[in-house]
C-alpha cells in the first residue's frame, strides 16, 4: 500500500481574497518550500481553486464561447530530459 506523501499548502485561513493576493501568497509559499525544505522536483501537481465572488459565494467559470470551465491544462511545457540548466 502506497502512503500519501503529498505536501499540502493550506490557504484556507486566508479566507476570501482577490486572485492577485492569492498569486502572491502562492509564489511566496512555493519559494519557501524550495528554500527552507529543499524541494527541487514535483510530479503532476494539481492546484484546486474554489472560485467565488468577493462575498465568498461560489461562481461558475465560463470560457469565451460561454461553456463552463472546470479544468484548465497548463500551457507551460518543459523538455522531457534533464539536459537543461535548473
N, C-alpha and C positions, 0 to 999 in steps of 0.2 A: 504494500500500500504506500503510495507516494504522499508525503506530508506536504502541506501547503507552505511554501517558503516565500510567498509574495510579501513585498514591503508595501504597506498601505500608508499613504499620507492622507490624514483625515482633515478635511476643510470644514467639517460640519459646524464647528464653533464660530466660523466667520459669519454664519447666518446668510441673509440675502445681501449680496454685494454686486456692484457693477462688474461687467466682464473684464474691464481694464484692471481693476483691483485684483480680480481672480488671476489674471495673467501674471501680474507682478508677484503675487504670492506663490504661484506655481513655479515660476522661474527661480525665485529665491530658494524654495524648498528643494527643487531638483539640484541646484548648485550646492546646497548644504549636504544632500545625500552623497554627492560626488566628493566634496571636500572633506567632510567630517567622518564619513563611513567608508570611503574608498570604493564606492560602487563605480565600476567602469563600463559595464555592459548590461543590457536588458534584452529580453526576448519577447516579442509580441506584446508590448504594453498596451493597455486599454485605458482610456480616460472617459469616465461617465460623467456627464454634466446635466444635472436636473435644471432645465431651463424654466425660468419664472419671470414674472414682471417685478416691478420694484416693491410690491407688497408680498411677494412670495407665492403668488397664485401661479399654478402651472400654465405654461404656454405650449402651443403646438408650433413647431418649426416647419415652415413651408419653403420650398425651393422656388426659383424664378418662374417655373411653369405652374406653380400652385399646388404641387404634390407635397405630401407630408414627408419630412426628412426625419428618420430615426437613427441613421447611422451614416457617418462620413468616413471614407477611407482616405488615409493621408496621401498627399501628393508629394511627400518627401521620400525620396528613394536614395539608397546608397549602394556602392558596389558590393557584390556578394563575397568578395575576397577581402582579406585584411592587408592588401598591398598598398594601403594609403595611410598617410600620417594621421594619428589620432590627436 
